Amino acid sequence: MSGTHPPLPRIRMSGRSFLALTLTPEAPLEDWLVALDHQITRSVGFFAGKPVILDLSMMQADTPNLAFLLPALKERGIRVLGIENGDRSWPAVADWEWPESPVGGRSSGPITAPEEEPEGPPAPTTLLIEDPVRSGQHIVWPDGDVVILGAVASGAEVSAGGSIHIYGALRGRAIAGIGGHGNARIYTRNLAAELVAIDGFYATAEEMDPACTEKPAQVLLSGEALLFRPLP
């Protein structure tokens, strides 16, 4: 065996810096955690994967609920990289896994978490039918209004989560407001329906207001009764 050794591999080193957020809790901690939750709600994911320095400069040894602060941050997915300006001898923090705070670093100033735009309700959709609805057809549109440019023949049925607008004659059945939308209405240029219904309340042809039949009319729900009104 030879006394010579192959050259040792080179140790490659380079620098990489990350921005660590500093959280400085204030008493009362219950209110501060509520405010933190509100911030997290408005900027979901802001703390995800970010190292956080916990600054205890505004805490005291007898600050109420201090013992629960670090576990509460962990429950919220906040990764505490280090703790500074506190005292390990405080009884309240005796059970903490106290990570060593990185040495050095300089303040980058206040950081404001971006507020995410809350998602609004989905836009209502309208089903447009340009052809007449023939006898035997059954159209169901639970997502919004139904607009029919032609007539609805006897024996046909149209159901909508919103209102039903019929520019021709309504001779079949029209069922609006399915799914519990009592504000829906039924409009037609000629009310000659076999049945109309809104949010589960219905009227047959015999129960409709004669003053509105065979005329332009609208049907709406008032309490538990259907009202029939002429259209201008």
BAFI-3210 file (N, C-alpha, C; in Angstrom, 3 decimals, decimal comma, padded with zeros to 6 digits):
// residues 232
n [1|2|3|4|5|6|7|8|9|10|11|12|13|14|15|16|17|18|19|20|21|22|23|24|25|26|27|28|29|30|31|32|33|34|35|36|37|38|39|40|41|42|43|44|45|46|47|48|49|50|51|52|53|54|55|56|57|58|59|60|61|62|63|64|65|66|67|68|69|70|71|72|73|74|75|76|77|78|79|80|81|82|83|84|85|86|87|88|89|90|91|92|93|94|95|96|97|98|99|100|101|102|103|104|105|106|107|108|109|110|111|112|113|114|115|116|117|118|119|120|121|122|123|124|125|126|127|128|129|130|131|132|133|134|135|136|137|138|139|140|141|142|143|144|145|146|147|148|149|150|151|152|153|154|155|156|157|158|159|160|161|162|163|164|165|166|167|168|169|170|171|172|173|174|175|176|177|178|179|180|181|182|183|184|185|186|187|188|189|190|191|192|193|194|195|196|197|198|199|200|201|202|203|204|205|206|207|208|209|210|211|212|213|214|215|216|217|218|219|220|221|222|223|224|225|226|227|228|229|230|231|232]
n.u [000,850|000,619|002,017|000,990|-001,842|-004,925|-005,839|-007,889|-011,421|-012,665|-014,151|-017,071|-018,432|-020,932|-022,811|-026,129|-029,025|-031,924|-035,100|-036,153|-039,084|-040,076|-041,900|-043,601|-045,120|-047,838|-049,263|-052,741|-052,317|-054,340|-055,970|-054,078|-053,529|-055,998|-056,047|-053,898|-054,901|-056,885|-055,355|-054,056|-056,223|-056,843|-054,635|-053,907|-051,555|-049,391|-047,508|-046,550|-043,897|-042,082|-039,361|-039,519|-038,759|-039,215|-039,924|-039,619|-039,643|-041,663|-042,852|-043,334|-042,125|-044,349|-046,440|-049,748|-050,769|-048,480|-047,114|-048,523|-048,022|-045,936|-046,692|-049,185|-048,478|-047,206|-049,375|-050,673|-049,154|-046,867|-043,500|-041,091|-038,014|-036,126|-035,741|-035,811|-034,781|-036,087|-036,303|-034,854|-035,147|-037,650|-040,503|-042,789|-041,922|-040,547|-041,023|-040,691|-039,372|-036,669|-035,438|-032,215|-031,539|-030,684|-027,483|-026,659|-027,818|-030,034|-032,464|-035,156|-037,153|-040,688|-043,038|-045,736|-048,361|-049,710|-053,040|-055,464|-057,842|-061,136|-063,016|-065,789|-069,337|-070,307|-070,861|-074,137|-075,710|-077,266|-079,598|-080,191|-082,731|-083,481|-085,277|-088,669|-090,131|-090,932|-093,809|-093,517|-090,843|-088,443|-086,961|-084,322|-082,740|-080,799|-079,022|-079,547|-081,326|-083,786|-084,223|-086,530|-087,081|-089,126|-092,255|-093,687|-094,814|-097,925|-097,704|-094,994|-092,179|-090,509|-087,899|-086,250|-083,514|-083,512|-085,364|-087,937|-088,219|-090,371|-090,840|-092,762|-095,848|-096,920|-097,807|-097,393|-095,778|-094,236|-091,648|-090,199|-087,417|-086,374|-084,812|-085,058|-085,336|-087,086|-087,497|-087,621|-089,207|-091,861|-092,239|-094,233|-095,446|-097,904|-100,056|-100,967|-100,812|-100,383|-099,487|-097,935|-095,133|-093,332|-090,560|-091,569|-094,270|-097,320|-099,607|-102,400|-103,953|-106,658|-106,536|-105,417|-105,321|-107,994|-107,957|-105,469|-104,863|-104,201|-102,937|-100,221|-098,184|-096,957|-095,676|-095,351|-094,037|-095,600|-095,298|-096,834|-098,245|-099,055|-098,874|-100,509|-099,799|-100,496|-098,529|-097,132]
n.v [-001,197|002,104|005,151|007,509|009,749|010,317|013,576|015,601|016,255|019,413|021,765|023,281|026,434|028,933|031,970|032,595|034,379|035,021|036,529|037,122|037,251|039,362|038,948|040,748|040,302|041,700|042,543|042,488|039,015|037,423|039,095|039,905|037,545|037,111|039,269|038,516|036,182|037,325|038,760|036,652|035,492|037,433|037,405|034,789|032,213|033,874|033,566|031,089|028,903|030,873|032,033|032,986|035,374|035,543|038,169|039,108|041,476|043,093|041,655|040,420|038,681|037,908|038,125|037,518|034,329|033,879|031,477|030,031|031,150|030,467|027,735|028,443|029,880|027,896|026,225|027,698|027,340|028,854|029,217|029,367|030,656|031,712|033,118|036,178|038,753|037,857|036,001|033,132|032,193|032,794|031,491|030,949|030,249|027,991|025,461|025,680|024,885|026,313|027,886|028,769|032,095|033,472|034,951|038,355|040,176|042,650|045,208|045,429|047,185|047,978|045,511|045,008|042,836|041,531|042,126|039,900|039,808|039,197|036,368|036,776|036,090|033,540|034,526|035,023|032,910|032,776|031,021|030,978|030,436|030,140|028,940|027,741|025,997|022,766|020,549|018,072|018,498|019,034|021,303|022,061|024,327|025,020|027,010|029,720|032,327|031,642|032,396|032,578|032,928|032,204|030,444|028,424|025,325|023,557|020,875|021,007|021,708|024,013|024,603|026,607|027,929|030,619|033,356|033,060|033,973|034,523|035,214|034,578|032,779|031,244|028,132|025,697|024,327|026,284|026,571|028,312|029,552|027,238|025,351|027,067|029,874|032,395|034,915|034,823|035,237|034,852|035,625|036,389|036,808|035,948|034,600|031,482|029,182|025,758|025,213|027,104|027,812|028,876|028,613|026,278|026,805|026,648|027,159|026,092|026,106|026,661|028,093|030,511|034,092|035,359|037,835|038,147|036,107|034,851|037,129|039,563|038,959|038,752|036,580|036,306|035,605|036,018|035,906|032,975|032,727|032,902|035,673|037,383|039,584|042,104|042,773|045,748]
n.w [000,000|-000,877|000,479|-000,344|-000,902|-002,643|-003,897|-001,786|-002,160|-003,290|-001,127|-001,732|-001,324|-000,952|-000,790|000,418|000,878|002,852|003,464|006,633|008,514|011,172|014,021|016,443|019,204|021,124|024,280|025,204|024,664|023,672|022,129|020,283|018,905|017,724|015,971|014,394|013,219|011,694|009,883|008,583|007,343|005,466|003,855|002,730|003,021|003,258|005,311|004,770|004,507|005,123|007,076|010,486|012,917|016,307|018,236|021,465|022,790|023,769|025,674|029,021|031,933|033,345|031,578|030,706|029,488|028,030|027,844|025,976|023,583|021,647|020,936|019,826|017,542|016,064|015,603|013,715|011,537|011,386|011,080|013,410|013,377|015,075|018,381|020,029|022,343|024,579|027,693|028,730|031,274|032,171|033,728|032,203|029,694|029,964|028,934|026,279|023,057|022,359|019,771|018,550|017,819|014,670|014,155|013,755|010,896|009,648|010,107|007,812|007,780|008,280|007,197|005,131|004,928|001,940|000,887|-000,056|-002,618|-001,710|-002,694|-004,704|-004,933|-007,272|-010,646|-011,866|-014,225|-017,412|-019,304|-022,653|-024,898|-028,160|-029,809|-030,076|-027,294|-027,471|-027,176|-024,711|-024,276|-021,715|-019,833|-017,702|-015,664|-013,247|-012,496|-012,868|-014,613|-017,174|-020,488|-023,002|-026,337|-027,964|-027,858|-025,207|-025,467|-024,927|-022,644|-022,433|-020,274|-018,217|-016,040|-013,659|-011,740|-011,259|-012,548|-015,086|-018,369|-020,914|-024,166|-025,919|-025,992|-022,975|-022,604|-021,521|-018,684|-016,165|-013,957|-011,550|-009,556|-008,362|-005,841|-003,759|-004,218|-003,647|-004,691|-007,386|-010,616|-013,043|-016,367|-019,131|-022,508|-023,018|-020,959|-020,606|-019,180|-018,128|-015,635|-013,110|-011,034|-008,136|-006,147|-005,004|-004,524|-006,148|-008,914|-010,654|-013,919|-013,467|-011,142|-011,617|-011,944|-013,651|-014,843|-015,811|-017,521|-020,801|-021,550|-021,528|-018,736|-015,361|-012,846|-009,406|-006,118|-003,043|000,229|000,949|-001,326|-004,788|-006,906|-009,548|-012,074|-014,454|-017,390|-018,711]
ca.u [000,000|001,424|001,810|000,404|-003,308|-005,463|-006,198|-009,233|-012,307|-012,796|-015,408|-017,642|-019,284|-021,432|-023,758|-027,537|-029,720|-033,382|-035,723|-036,895|-040,054|-040,032|-043,196|-043,429|-046,442|-048,167|-050,317|-053,054|-051,993|-055,570|-056,369|-053,042|-053,711|-057,190|-055,620|-053,046|-055,787|-057,554|-054,362|-053,846|-057,404|-056,810|-053,482|-053,681|-050,284|-048,317|-046,468|-046,144|-042,513|-041,220|-038,809|-040,019|-038,077|-040,172|-039,339|-040,359|-039,253|-042,817|-043,378|-042,745|-042,153|-045,696|-047,479|-050,723|-050,851|-047,237|-046,725|-049,233|-047,742|-045,188|-047,565|-050,239|-047,889|-046,988|-050,686|-051,040|-048,208|-045,798|-042,250|-040,243|-036,602|-035,353|-036,433|-034,879|-035,259|-036,797|-035,435|-035,121|-035,424|-039,056|-041,214|-043,792|-041,320|-039,654|-041,269|-040,513|-038,174|-036,195|-034,391|-031,227|-031,798|-029,504|-026,679|-026,549|-029,030|-030,411|-033,883|-035,531|-038,303|-041,995|-043,538|-047,198|-048,831|-050,669|-054,407|-056,013|-059,233|-062,033|-063,764|-067,192|-070,214|-070,223|-071,768|-075,290|-075,679|-078,586|-079,766|-080,989|-083,279|-084,015|-086,337|-089,815|-090,006|-092,012|-094,500|-092,701|-089,501|-088,313|-085,713|-083,980|-081,553|-080,790|-077,960|-079,903|-082,554|-083,990|-084,872|-087,030|-087,548|-090,351|-093,330|-093,570|-096,035|-098,628|-096,994|-093,569|-091,927|-089,265|-087,564|-085,069|-083,178|-083,882|-086,636|-088,191|-088,707|-090,886|-091,291|-093,937|-096,928|-096,636|-098,954|-097,020|-095,527|-093,039|-091,326|-089,060|-086,943|-086,090|-083,659|-085,315|-085,186|-088,439|-087,579|-087,718|-090,505|-092,160|-092,753|-094,636|-096,274|-099,264|-100,179|-101,973|-100,036|-101,003|-099,085|-096,773|-094,676|-092,135|-090,046|-092,405|-095,675|-097,768|-101,013|-102,821|-104,664|-107,923|-106,291|-104,783|-106,182|-108,532|-107,645|-104,113|-104,692|-104,226|-102,388|-098,863|-098,330|-095,848|-096,075|-094,384|-094,418|-095,773|-095,576|-097,021|-099,252|-098,603|-099,610|-100,495|-099,879|-100,361|-097,348|-097,532]
ca.v [000,000|003,302|006,171|008,716|009,790|011,184|014,905|015,702|017,104|020,811|022,133|024,443|027,253|030,176|032,643|032,695|035,135|034,967|037,536|036,570|038,176|039,494|039,159|041,320|040,252|042,673|042,139|041,113|038,088|036,887|040,029|039,914|036,343|037,342|040,145|037,714|035,314|038,178|039,038|035,420|035,306|038,381|037,115|033,356|031,730|034,851|033,065|029,745|028,731|032,003|031,976|034,067|035,653|035,967|039,237|039,178|042,709|043,717|040,699|040,380|037,335|037,591|038,420|036,410|033,412|033,832|030,079|029,465|031,926|029,703|026,689|029,036|030,217|026,636|025,745|028,487|027,054|029,855|028,546|030,283|030,349|032,111|033,962|037,170|039,748|037,223|035,454|031,706|031,873|033,041|030,210|030,734|029,716|026,902|024,261|025,974|024,487|027,672|027,848|029,838|033,109|033,733|036,092|039,403|040,593|044,039|045,436|045,919|048,064|047,307|044,769|044,908|041,643|041,881|041,675|039,232|040,143|038,082|035,840|037,128|034,989|033,269|035,323|034,253|032,567|032,777|030,120|031,591|029,466|030,936|028,197|027,397|024,758|021,932|019,655|016,926|018,933|019,370|022,058|022,347|025,200|025,423|027,971|031,119|032,594|031,064|033,322|031,847|033,912|031,722|030,021|027,137|024,635|022,712|019,609|021,265|022,186|024,757|024,811|027,461|028,369|032,025|033,699|032,546|035,043|033,899|036,281|034,089|032,326|030,154|027,219|024,525|024,547|027,072|026,400|029,200|029,596|025,930|025,440|027,994|031,283|032,930|036,202|034,591|035,560|034,284|036,656|035,852|037,717|035,392|033,619|030,448|028,057|024,638|025,322|027,956|027,573|029,599|028,145|025,210|027,190|026,557|027,426|025,474|027,027|027,054|028,950|031,766|035,273|035,490|039,160|038,125|035,016|035,197|038,485|039,688|038,920|038,235|035,830|036,441|034,960|036,917|034,985|031,616|032,814|033,443|036,844|037,556|041,004|042,349|043,487|046,883]
ca.w [000,000|-001,016|001,502|-000,931|-000,902|-003,702|-003,372|-001,221|-002,991|-002,890|-000,447|-002,405|-000,459|-001,535|000,079|000,029|001,920|002,864|004,302|007,771|009,089|012,625|014,655|017,776|019,847|022,166|025,212|025,591|023,578|023,047|021,073|019,237|018,084|016,895|014,872|013,503|012,429|010,694|008,848|007,816|006,492|004,347|002,994|002,919|002,490|003,392|006,200|004,375|004,074|005,487|008,427|011,337|014,176|017,319|019,052|022,725|023,476|024,404|026,640|030,350|032,496|033,832|030,572|030,685|028,344|027,260|027,632|024,827|022,368|020,642|020,364|018,991|016,246|015,338|015,133|012,537|010,458|011,353|011,439|014,166|013,137|016,246|019,365|020,555|023,315|025,680|028,732|028,882|032,679|032,492|033,905|031,165|028,463|030,368|028,124|024,856|022,300|022,091|018,744|018,588|016,812|013,820|014,549|012,751|010,216|009,873|009,862|006,483|007,928|008,386|006,038|005,120|004,206|000,888|001,120|-001,230|-002,898|-001,396|-003,828|-004,684|-005,329|-008,710|-011,473|-012,315|-015,640|-018,038|-020,440|-023,711|-025,856|-029,267|-030,484|-029,215|-026,513|-027,985|-026,241|-024,311|-023,850|-020,292|-019,685|-016,308|-015,571|-011,830|-012,198|-013,110|-015,352|-018,506|-021,417|-024,176|-027,298|-028,565|-026,968|-024,507|-025,899|-023,959|-022,452|-022,195|-018,915|-018,055|-014,632|-013,537|-010,397|-011,195|-013,176|-016,430|-019,255|-022,137|-025,064|-026,615|-025,113|-022,033|-022,604|-020,741|-017,258|-015,851|-012,535|-011,289|-008,169|-007,775|-004,947|-002,673|-004,595|-003,645|-005,399|-008,829|-011,217|-014,359|-017,275|-020,429|-023,309|-023,087|-019,867|-020,863|-018,664|-017,421|-014,231|-012,799|-009,654|-007,679|-004,858|-004,471|-004,452|-007,537|-009,256|-011,910|-014,820|-012,856|-009,974|-012,024|-012,006|-015,016|-015,398|-016,390|-018,478|-022,227|-021,657|-020,960|-017,284|-014,566|-011,661|-008,333|-004,859|-001,904|001,332|000,433|-002,395|-006,063|-007,378|-010,996|-012,396|-015,910|-017,879|-019,560]
c.u [000,878|001,098|001,214|-001,113|-003,783|-005,847|-007,643|-010,110|-012,411|-014,156|-015,929|-018,595|-019,720|-022,461|-025,171|-028,276|-031,225|-033,904|-036,514|-037,846|-039,880|-041,426|-042,958|-044,788|-046,581|-049,264|-051,561|-052,895|-053,240|-055,987|-055,356|-053,196|-054,958|-056,836|-054,736|-053,896|-056,494|-056,598|-054,125|-055,023|-057,350|-055,647|-053,058|-052,343|-049,134|-047,172|-045,923|-044,703|-041,580|-040,661|-039,233|-039,147|-039,132|-039,482|-040,192|-040,071|-040,421|-043,503|-042,652|-042,852|-043,558|-046,793|-048,466|-050,686|-049,580|-046,845|-047,356|-048,869|-047,040|-046,014|-048,657|-049,706|-047,670|-048,298|-051,124|-050,055|-047,084|-044,521|-041,328|-038,794|-035,755|-036,181|-035,412|-035,597|-036,168|-035,796|-035,806|-035,480|-036,877|-039,781|-042,187|-043,210|-040,420|-039,812|-041,073|-039,268|-037,619|-035,100|-033,440|-031,536|-030,549|-028,779|-026,626|-027,877|-029,348|-031,858|-034,106|-036,739|-039,598|-042,381|-045,045|-047,603|-049,826|-052,048|-054,956|-057,464|-060,122|-062,798|-065,236|-068,044|-070,112|-071,253|-072,945|-075,190|-077,110|-078,577|-080,693|-081,428|-083,971|-085,155|-087,519|-089,548|-091,217|-092,624|-093,628|-091,288|-089,529|-086,947|-085,501|-082,705|-081,475|-079,843|-078,348|-081,211|-082,593|-084,758|-085,254|-087,631|-088,871|-091,381|-092,967|-094,883|-096,674|-097,912|-095,494|-093,403|-090,559|-089,053|-086,284|-084,812|-083,523|-085,247|-086,726|-088,829|-089,124|-091,468|-092,470|-095,011|-096,427|-097,878|-098,648|-096,829|-094,218|-092,822|-090,058|-088,639|-086,688|-084,822|-083,838|-085,096|-086,573|-088,591|-087,692|-089,135|-090,645|-092,797|-093,139|-095,490|-097,708|-099,373|-101,341|-101,426|-100,912|-100,698|-097,920|-096,418|-093,436|-091,784|-090,995|-093,876|-096,211|-099,234|-101,295|-103,613|-105,956|-107,729|-105,683|-105,791|-106,699|-108,195|-106,294|-103,941|-104,909|-103,719|-100,922|-098,961|-097,021|-096,422|-094,973|-094,928|-094,492|-096,183|-095,656|-098,056|-098,626|-099,495|-099,449|-100,699|-099,731|-099,047|-097,810|-097,315]
c.v [001,236|004,292|007,443|008,611|010,662|012,537|014,935|016,585|018,506|021,054|023,413|025,173|028,510|030,767|032,619|033,378|035,006|036,082|036,835|037,638|038,214|039,800|039,651|041,334|041,323|042,101|043,019|040,161|037,504|037,788|040,030|038,701|036,467|038,226|039,400|036,799|036,114|038,490|037,815|035,178|036,206|038,132|035,674|032,961|032,694|034,315|031,703|029,734|029,867|031,809|033,202|034,165|036,165|036,944|039,419|040,465|043,385|042,769|040,855|038,952|036,923|037,965|037,256|035,650|033,391|032,393|029,502|030,146|031,094|028,539|027,266|029,416|028,959|026,085|026,475|028,308|028,057|029,215|029,556|029,834|030,686|032,994|034,930|038,097|039,150|036,671|033,995|031,334|032,161|031,691|029,922|030,091|028,518|025,674|024,510|025,291|025,778|027,628|029,025|030,835|033,334|034,996|037,097|039,724|042,037|044,236|045,947|046,838|047,288|046,630|044,661|043,697|042,055|041,343|041,104|039,621|038,965|037,641|036,196|035,941|034,760|034,072|034,463|034,012|032,478|031,824|030,790|030,508|030,268|030,238|027,986|026,090|023,891|021,054|018,425|017,304|019,326|020,024|022,394|023,162|025,732|026,571|029,432|031,237|031,795|032,093|032,534|032,862|033,498|031,357|028,714|026,410|023,862|021,363|019,775|021,815|022,852|025,005|025,618|027,790|029,827|032,254|033,081|033,669|034,390|035,008|035,856|033,707|031,210|029,274|025,951|024,887|025,329|027,020|027,200|029,088|028,251|026,044|026,495|029,451|031,907|034,253|036,036|034,940|034,842|035,395|035,977|036,876|037,205|034,284|032,668|029,114|026,957|024,724|026,301|027,713|028,396|029,070|027,140|025,550|027,297|026,949|026,753|026,495|027,539|028,048|030,297|032,889|035,455|036,821|039,170|037,032|035,503|036,620|038,482|039,786|038,473|037,540|035,978|035,819|036,018|036,057|033,573|031,595|033,391|034,606|036,945|039,030|041,185|043,045|044,641|046,553]
c.w [000,000|000,095|000,944|-000,951|-002,054|-003,111|-002,881|-002,098|-002,409|-002,216|-001,072|-001,441|-001,214|-000,579|-000,474|001,176|001,752|003,758|005,396|008,295|010,602|013,141|016,075|018,465|020,917|023,052|024,990|024,397|022,920|021,890|019,928|018,328|017,203|015,700|013,880|012,622|011,340|009,543|007,963|006,873|005,271|003,399|003,228|002,282|002,665|004,253|005,763|003,877|004,442|006,891|009,221|012,587|015,159|018,269|020,306|023,485|024,183|025,379|027,971|030,865|032,916|032,829|030,512|029,356|027,492|026,935|026,370|023,511|021,299|020,079|019,462|017,613|015,411|014,804|013,875|011,389|010,331|011,897|012,123|014,033|014,350|017,150|019,947|021,532|024,386|026,682|028,958|030,324|033,076|032,643|032,761|029,909|028,762|029,475|026,633|024,298|021,707|021,022|018,881|017,471|015,976|014,272|013,399|012,110|010,536|009,464|008,444|006,563|008,004|007,074|006,167|004,302|003,143|001,209|-000,167|-001,390|-002,551|-002,639|-003,686|-005,077|-006,832|-009,483|-011,931|-013,817|-016,157|-019,223|-021,443|-024,695|-026,951|-029,998|-029,543|-028,470|-026,863|-026,894|-025,956|-023,890|-022,373|-020,101|-018,211|-016,298|-014,137|-011,523|-012,404|-013,858|-016,656|-019,334|-022,664|-025,136|-027,950|-027,510|-026,270|-024,741|-024,755|-023,864|-022,271|-020,784|-018,864|-016,566|-014,561|-012,072|-010,185|-011,810|-014,568|-017,248|-020,571|-023,008|-025,917|-025,603|-024,191|-021,943|-021,792|-019,277|-017,085|-014,349|-012,263|-009,824|-007,544|-006,936|-003,866|-002,982|-004,756|-004,366|-006,915|-009,323|-012,551|-015,198|-018,587|-021,180|-023,431|-022,042|-020,160|-020,339|-018,082|-015,925|-014,144|-011,335|-009,388|-006,293|-004,201|-004,330|-005,882|-007,687|-010,583|-012,728|-014,183|-011,713|-010,340|-012,129|-013,443|-015,659|-016,096|-017,440|-019,902|-022,469|-021,211|-019,439|-016,637|-013,338|-010,628|-007,069|-003,769|-000,714|000,809|-000,674|-003,661|-006,456|-008,884|-011,294|-013,899|-016,215|-018,766|-021,033]
res [m|s|g|t|h|p|p|l|p|r|i|r|m|s|g|r|s|f|l|a|l|t|l|t|p|e|a|p|l|e|d|w|l|v|a|l|d|h|q|i|t|r|s|v|g|f|f|a|g|k|p|v|i|l|d|l|s|m|m|q|a|d|t|p|n|l|a|f|l|l|p|a|l|k|e|r|g|i|r|v|l|g|i|e|n|g|d|r|s|w|p|a|v|a|d|w|e|w|p|e|s|p|v|g|g|r|s|s|g|p|i|t|a|p|e|e|e|p|e|g|p|p|a|p|t|t|l|l|i|e|d|p|v|r|s|g|q|h|i|v|w|p|d|g|d|v|v|i|l|g|a|v|a|s|g|a|e|v|s|a|g|g|s|i|h|i|y|g|a|l|r|g|r|a|i|a|g|i|g|g|h|g|n|a|r|i|y|t|r|n|l|a|a|e|l|v|a|i|d|g|f|y|a|t|a|e|e|m|d|p|a|c|t|e|k|p|a|q|v|l|l|s|g|e|a|l|l|f|r|p|l|p]
***
